[in-house]
Amino acid sequence: MTRTARAGITAALLVAGTTVVTAAPASATILTSISSTSWSYTDSAQPKKSFVNPAGNAPVGAKVTADGKKHVSKSYFTFDLTGLRGAKVLSAQLWGREATVADCSAPRATELWVTAPSAKPPTWENQPAELSKLPGPGSLDVCPSDYLDWAAAPTLQQAIDAGRTSLTLVLRLPDGQQHNPRFGRTQQPSLTISLEKNQAPAAATNLTTRGKACAESPTVGLGDTRLSAVVTDPDSYQVGAEFAWWPAGHPDQRQTTELGKYWTPGYPLWTELGQDRLADGVTYDWQVRGTDELTAGPWSGTCRFTTDFTPPTTAPLVTSTDFPGDTAPAGGVGVPGAFTFDARGDQDVVRFAVGESVPPQYVTADKPGGTATYTFTPRTDGPQRLLVRGVDAGGNSTPSTTYRFWVGSNGPSMACAPAQAFLGETRQCTFSPHGTDGATEYLYRIDGGPEATLPAGPDGTASFTITPTDAAKGYRVEVRARMTNGNLSADRTTQIAVDRGLPVIDAPPSLMAGQPAVFTLHATLPGSATFTYDWDYGTPVTIPVGPDGTAQVTITPAEQGQHWLHAHTTTAAGLVSAQDEVNVTAVTNGPKVTSAEYPEYAVGGYVTTPGTFTFSSPLPGAVSFTYRLQGAEPATIPAGPDGTASAVLTPLTASSQYLETTTTFADGTVSAGSYYWFSPRSAAPPLTCDGSGSLRPGQVVHCTLTPVQPGLASYGYSVDSGPAVTVGPGADGTAAFEFTVPADRTQYVLRLEAWSANAAGLRTDTSYTAYWVDETAAARGTKAV
């Protein structure tokens, strides 16, 4: 061999004990190494002695010691092969390291031989037979060699196939060099075999049919049948399996299915036999073996199952004296009750399935087609149901029976003494068990806090004291009893009745923005020393409680609308009562506005028609009113002796109008604003023309205007936003005019607008129409707008 042979095994594996699984997913081989487990040598100078696992290096060949004596030696190395049982060796190199060489210029030919098994360590006089020589060594380019190697695959495979548990090899020199000290050398006392191998998966274990062990020989019902096993493999990190099944006694009908090699060794793998692949009422045998990418393991032992695809047909009968069906509440939470399931003589039924969970609970019948007793302990009260099915040996189910019943509420009761009390007063509350359930302890919590446990006395009751001090708390008690049977009862929620000393607020019958209002506060919590109030969630104010338990508060609402007054009391001991609140509405102190011509929130007179607006104040002392019509400047008018004033306003558009008004009083104060909304009626004159739809260039159109505006004095119109043209009304108030469609324009929209005006020149809103001008248009009839 040449030194380059060292590349045949990954250098990282050339460390004793290293094991690396190859990374390629398709590989089922492993790269590993084993080192010699023991070594010994023989010495011609001491021919009857064996030197086993001594200190120092392993001698090979001859040497002369200081006393002039020659020593000729061979060194033996033993490997443990038990971990390679059944392995297929793909490649292997055996290697070691020379320690010393007498003469590096002398030709080297160290030999490595397989020896016959020996029960005793070798001596020079009693050497084991040397059976075969390994090819090599290679890597002779360094002296002493740090990697002296021999090809070992055939030798190793032969030993494994022969069933040997160990392998011993001897390092020696050829006969022509063995006795010449010039060729003598020593070897480091360990040899290593680096190899690539594959071992078949071990025999499959943990065989189950639908989760049942082989020993049970189960009957399987409707649906797929899962066959499962566990496969291990000393080499591969992914395995597969081959399953085989056949009717019992008919191995000639054997069928197989193979799983891909993607399962993790040591974990269950399985196949599903569809119901269509099995016959009804037949007993089957099956077995499995593991596979990897290179080989298959041994077949497992045989499992057996029988098919039954015919379900029973009789729904079970369900009865209970503890929980009678569809009647009044019975029993209670934590109180066990017995139910009887009856297969009604259906001999296929051997057990009952209870519940809707997967898997459900099962109860075995006393005999095929017989009965079973099921004990149920309710965990909640109220309406309940049991869903019960008869089940045969194969797991097939009958139609289900739904049994409905009602579980009574059996939460403990609570009574407090006194039954009603104020904040700060101590109460004693007592828990009592429900009916005859008894109690050994009570578990309770107040307002959702941590649960506390209270032991019961001999009579089953238990008491605790409490002094409610927080008006914001509900003092809601949730309690359940540990009954004498050890189970917990239902929860029961009760309330400790607490008078939170809610004060009373007397509000005046009416309030007005800007006017002082007096509220009277009445304390109800005994010992109340102060009132604390706030107006519209503002800064709280604290005042003393009067000798009669009351106090008065004067508040001036700044604005009209809804307001809130909140108040609570505080005792000298610091107890705070519940908070009372009142919601009051302050009306505006702004002026009231009326108009006959233009009523509020309505459509009134025509545009350009004057309307009289009268202002009055809900409070005395008005000296003037300031008003502003939308889009105009403010104006102020004095109040008359009766405190009112009037203004004449003329709306000029048909859009909604807003009139804002305030009152100025003798003391110089100004009221809140009042807002008056009204809508003038359109006075646009109706426009009727004899042109309709499309017009032709140069066409003459005749139009008529009809009066609407009171006091109408003239009409006006405009064509295509051109100059305004004035037309006088006739005796009947109408007016006629004509216009000519421009001859030099076509394919455009012509717009016609018209209006009227009174003697003061106030124009109404506008009527308008539009035409499409097209040289191809035919004459049309009239059109009214």
RAZIKA-V536069 format. One record per helix or strand of 3 or more residues. SS is the DSSP state (~ for helix, > for strand). FROM is the first residue (numbers start at 0). TO is the last residue. Records with the same first field share a line. If there is no record, write none. Layout:
SS->FROM-TO ; FROM-TO
This chain:
~->2-7 ; 10-12 ; 43-45 ; 81-83 ; 152-160 ; 174-177 ; 180-182 ; 213-215 ; 250-252 ; 274-276
>->18-20 ; 29-34 ; 37-42 ; 57-63 ; 69-79 ; 87-95 ; 97-100 ; 110-114 ; 129-132 ; 135-137 ; 147-150 ; 165-171 ; 184-186 ; 191-197 ; 204-208 ; 224-229 ; 238-246 ; 254-262 ; 267-272 ; 282-290 ; 302-306 ; 316-318 ; 335-341 ; 350-353 ; 360-363 ; 370-376 ; 381-390 ; 400-406 ; 412-416 ; 425-431 ; 440-445 ; 451-454 ; 461-466 ; 475-481 ; 491-494 ; 503-505 ; 515-521 ; 527-534 ; 540-543 ; 549-555 ; 560-570 ; 579-586 ; 591-593 ; 602-605 ; 609-615 ; 621-628 ; 634-637 ; 643-649 ; 655-664 ; 673-680 ; 685-688 ; 699-705 ; 711-718 ; 724-726 ; 734-739 ; 747-757 ; 766-772
